[in-house]
């Protein structure tokens, strides 16, 4: 476990390109594996999670040429029903892989059971939310006792379309059901209480699938004859960019620019929160990439931040960025509250409990709520020592806390950042953050 100390700095500035989008990398590999044509994936994210997905794609029988390290991977798919899943797929820490792969595997030709497993962290995450709708469609999917991984999935049983009502918005669950719907008889629909990220729908449309919309629902009509995903050049990941953006809001002088970022509105809810808190943020649109709007984000230091309230309808568009709101709230005038974020309790860590623990450890005034937290702004934080709990977003949050602290913050388990952002510390140093 690596420990790093991040020192306070009065200003950060510069231009960086953050790692490629993790969500799009996962989906490009998985949809490439069921495509009818070879798919070139340029600039895929090189991380532990995406390596797990590429390994799974290869294990299920898709052809893989090139490498993540080289920046180009060519996936030769086996069609929507042509994969041969192995007895075990190790998803490591990739919840996206486990949930989306389950939806793909149930639609393959009859074969032996595949067990989807992962590391200790992934084994704590809820899987009934995908198992139950798949079973309702006719599949055989059995998670471990308690509804967590490992999860056994049998391919080849007849699937039928249905309408699935999601109790909470989840792009992963929605994607799993829609992917199963590709091989189901009839229409498969998903209704969410509020819209979640739509990367899967956009990529399916780009691949020639007729994605249906009706009465606030999204669906597909199966069984589809096939899909043909075009080549994908993966843009920058907004969830990674968010850390540089917030660093710019807090210490940007003269400015921090993040280039080539995915600006899908289902991902950028944080920008609206920042603007109403008083941040100086400018979005400069660029050309679309893989069906996704992209561009640059330019950020300057805010003279004063004001507290805000983040509600349940905003959370799906910024679920990975909610921890950053806690840090911003600690440095804003007034009391910042987050509610409707219960999904954070089943991420790589219980992110409600661990975010509040981290904020308190650096001297902030914060309390948990069942579905969120409250932070009372005090304009400065002393600093201290924090644990990442193996959660990449917490490790990076601790680093930013050090940047804006009075005395610095030591992050124990900083290596967790490599799950989504292997070069995070180097990029922060390039902007002027001091780490040792």
N, C-alpha and C positions, 0 to 999 in steps of 0.2 A: 504494500500500500504506500503510495507516494504522498508526501506532505509538502505543500508549498505555502509560502507566506507572501501575500499580496499587500504592498505598501500603499499608503495614500498618495494621490497625485492631484495637483491643482488643475491640470489640463491634459486632455488627450486629443489627438488630431490625426488625420490621415485617411487613406482610401484602402479598403480591403475587399476582397472577394471571399465570401464565406463558403463553406463546403456545400456541395450539391445537395439538393433536396432529398431527404431520407424517404419521405412518403412516396415520392415519384420514382425513386430508385427501386424500392420494394415492388411497386406496381409494374414498372417496366420489365423487371425480371420475371415476375409471375405471369403477367399477360403475354410476354414474349414466349413463355413456355407453352402456352396454349394457342399461339398464333399459327396461321397457315403459311407464313413467310418468315425467313430469317430477319431478325430485328437487331439493328445496330444501336447499342446504348452508349452514347458518348458522355463523358464526364459523370459517371455514376459515383455516388458517395462511397468512399472507402472507409468503412466503419465495421465494427464487430457485428452489428445488426444486419447490415446489408451483405456482408460476407456469408452470414448464416443463410440468408435468402438465396444467394447464388449457389451455395453448396446444396440447398434443398432442391433447387431447380435442376441441377445436374443429377442429383440422386433420383429424381422422379423421371429421368429419361430424356430431358431436353439436351440438345447439344450446346456446349459452351466453348467458345473460342475467345482468345484474348484474356484480359485480366482486369480486375478493378484497378490494380496498381498502375497499369499502363494508360488508364483513362478511356479504354474502349473495350466493350464486351459485345460479342455477337451471340445472340440466343437463337438457336434453331428449334422452333417449337414443334410439338407433336399434335397440334390441333386441339380442339376443345375437349375431346374425349380420348386422346391418345397417350396420355401419360401413364407410367407404371410406377406408382408410389412404392417406396421400399418399406420394409417392416418397421423401421424407426426413422424419424426425422428429428434431429436435434436443433430446436429453434433458438437455443442459447437464451438470450434475453429479449428476443424480438417478438413482442406480442402481436405486432402487425402480421408477421409471417405466420404465426400459429393460427390466427383467426381467419386470414384470407386463404391460407392453404387448406383449411378445413372445408371451406366452400368450394374450392376447386376439386379436392380429392373425392368428395361424395359424388361428383358427376362423372368420374372416370369409369372405364369398363370394369366389369366384375373382377375382383381380385382379393388378395389377402388383406387383413386388417393392417393399417398403418397407425403407429403410436406417435403422436406429436408430444414431444417432451422439451424440457428446457432447464435453465439453471435454477438455483434456489429461489431467486427473485421471481422468475416467471412462474414457478410452481405455486406461488401464492396468489396469482391473479385469476379473476373469475372467468370461467369458460362456459358456464351454463347459458350465458347470454347469447352465445353462438350455437351451443349444442341444442338448446330447446327449439329454436326455429328450424334448424336443420332436421331434427327428428320429426317436427310437425310436417315437414315437406316429404317425409318418407325415408330419410337417411337413418343409418345406425351410427350414432356418435355418443360415446360414453366417456365423460371426464372422470377423474378420480373422486373418491368420497370427499364431499365438501364442494364439489363443482370446480375444482382446480386441475391443472395439468398434473400428470400426463393424461392425454386424451386420446382414446382409441376411435379411429374413423374407418368405416368399411366402405369402399367404393362399390358402385355398380347396382345399388338398389334403385327401383323406379322412384323418381322424384315428381312431385306435382306442385304446381304453382299455388300461391296463397297470398293473403295480405298479412304482413307482420307489423304489429304496432310496437314500436320501441318505447319502453318506459322512460328512457333518457337518450338524448342524442348521442350517437356513436358512429363515426365514420367506419370504424373497423367492423362493427356488427352489420351495419348497412351493406358494406362491401361484401362481406361473407355471404349474406343472403342473396345479393344480386348475382354473385359469381355462381352460386348453386343454381340460381334461376336460369342461367345459360343452358343448363342441361335438364331443366324441369319441363313437364308437360303443362302448357298454359302460361298464363301471366303470373309473374311474381312481383309483388309490390311491397314497399317499405314506407311506413309513415313514421316520422319523427316529431317529437313535441316542438323542436326548433331545428332548423337546418344545420347539419354538420358539414364537414369538408366534403367536397364533391370530386376529389381527384379520380376516383375509380370511374365515376360516370363520364367525366371528360375523356379519360383514356379509352373507355369502351366506345364512346362516340367516334373518337379518332380512328378506332379499329374497325369501324363500320357497323357496330351494333346499334340497333334502334332502341335508344334509352327513352322510356316512356315517362310522361309527367301528367298527373291528374289529381286535382283536389288536394294539392299539397303533398302528394306522394310521388315516389320515383319507382320505376319498375323496368322489367325486361320481359319479353315474350319468348318463351323457349318451346322446344329446344332450338337453339340457333344452329344454322348450317356451318358456321365457322366465323372466324374473325381474322383481320389482317392489320396488325398493329404497325404503323409507320415507324421509321427510325426515330429515336428519342435522344435529344441533347438535354441533359438534366440541368435546370437552372439552380441558382443558389437557394438554400433552405431558409425560409423566413424564421423558423424557430431558432436557428443558429444565429441569423442576422439580428434577432431581437436583443441579444446580449450586447453586441456592438452598438445598436441603436440606443439602448438604455444607457450605456456608458457615455454616448454622445449627449444624451439629454442631461445627464448629471455633471459631465465634465468636458463636453465638447468645446474646444476653443483653439482655432476658429471654427472647425467643423469636423465631423466624421461622416464619410461617405461609404455606403455599402453598395457594391455594384452587382447587377445581374441577378436580382432576387426575385423569387416567385411571389407575386402579389395577388394570388387568388383571394378574393374577398372572404372566402371561408376560412382563411388562415390569418388574416391581418387585423383582427379585432383589436389587438393591442394598439394599433396606430390611432384609432378613435379614442381610446382611453387616454393615451398620451396627450393628444391634442386638447381634450377637455381638462386635463391636469395642468395645462399651460406650456406644454413642450413646443419647441420650435422644430417641426418636422416637415420636410418637403419631399413629395414623391414625384419622381421623374419617369413617366412611363416609357417603356421600350417595346420592342417587338414581342409578340406572343411566342412561347416556346412550349411544344407538346400540348397545345391547346390551353395553356395557362398564361394569364397576363403576367408580365415581368417588367422590371425596371430597376432604377437606382433609388436609394433612400438617403437623403442628406439631412443631418441632424446637427443642431447647434445647442449649446448649453442654455437651459431655461433659467431666466433670472429668478423665478419663483414657481414652485410646484404647489398645486392646490389638491386637497384630498378629493376622492371620488368614491362612487359606489359602483361596483361591478355586479351585475345581476345575472340570473340564470340564463336569460336569453342571449347574453353576450359570451358566455363561457365556451360554447362549442367552437367559436371562431378564434379562441385564444387560449385553449385549455393548457397547452404547454408553456404559455407565457404568464399564466396566473402567478407563479412564484415571484416573477419580477415586479408585479404590482405590490407585493408585500414590501420589497425593498424601497420602491418609489414612495409608498405610503409612509414609510418610516422617516422620509426626508421631506414630506409635504406638510403644508399647514392644514391642520384639521385631522379628522378621523376618517380613514379609508376602510371600507368594508367590501368583502367578497362573499357572495352567497350563491347557492345553486351550483356549487363546484364539488359535489360529493364524489364525482368520478376521480378526483385527485387522490382519494384514499386508496385506490387500487391501481396506481401507477407503479413505477419501479420501486418506489417507497410509498408510504402513506404521506403524500405530499402536503396535506393540510398539517398533520402533526409535525413533520420534519421541517417544513418551512417556518412554522412558528418557533420550533426549537432553535433553528438557525438564527432567526431574527433576535430572539431573546439572548442567544449566546454572544451576539455582537453588540448588545446593549439597547436594542429596540424594544418598544412597549407594544407587545402583540399578544393576542389571545385566540385560541381556537373557537370555532363554531362547528356544529355538526357537519355543515356543508360549506364551510369556508373559514374566514378569519377576519379579525379586526386589528388594525394597526393605528396607533395614535402617533401622529407625527411629532417629532421633536427636533427637526432640522439638522441633527447630526447624530452619529453613532460612534461609540468609543472604539469598538473592534474586539478581537478575542480569538478563540479557537472554535472551529466548527467541524462536524463530521459530514461526509457526503452520503453516508449510508449506501454506498454503491450506486447512487443515483446521479447520472450525468448532469441533469439540470441543477441539482443542488450544489454539485461541485462548482459549476460555473457561476451560480448565484453567490456562493461564498467568495469567489474571486472579485466580483463586482462590489460586494460589501467591503472588501479590503480597499478597493480603489477609493471609495467615498468615506472611509472611516477616519478617525483621528489618529489611531495608532497602528493600523494594519490588522489583517485577518489571516490566520493560518488555517488552511483547508487540509484536513486529513482525508486521504482517499481521492486526491485530485485526479488520479489516473482514470477514474470513472468517466471523465469527460470524453474519453476516446470512443465511448459507445456511439456518439453522434457527431463529435467535433474533435477529431484527433489533434488538430493544430491550434486549438483554442488558445493556449497559453502563448504560443508564438505570435498569433495575431494580436492578442491584447498587448503584448510587449511592443509590437510594431506601432501600436497607437500611442504608446507612452506609459502603459501600465508597468509598474515595477514588481517583478516576481523573483523570489529567491528560495 
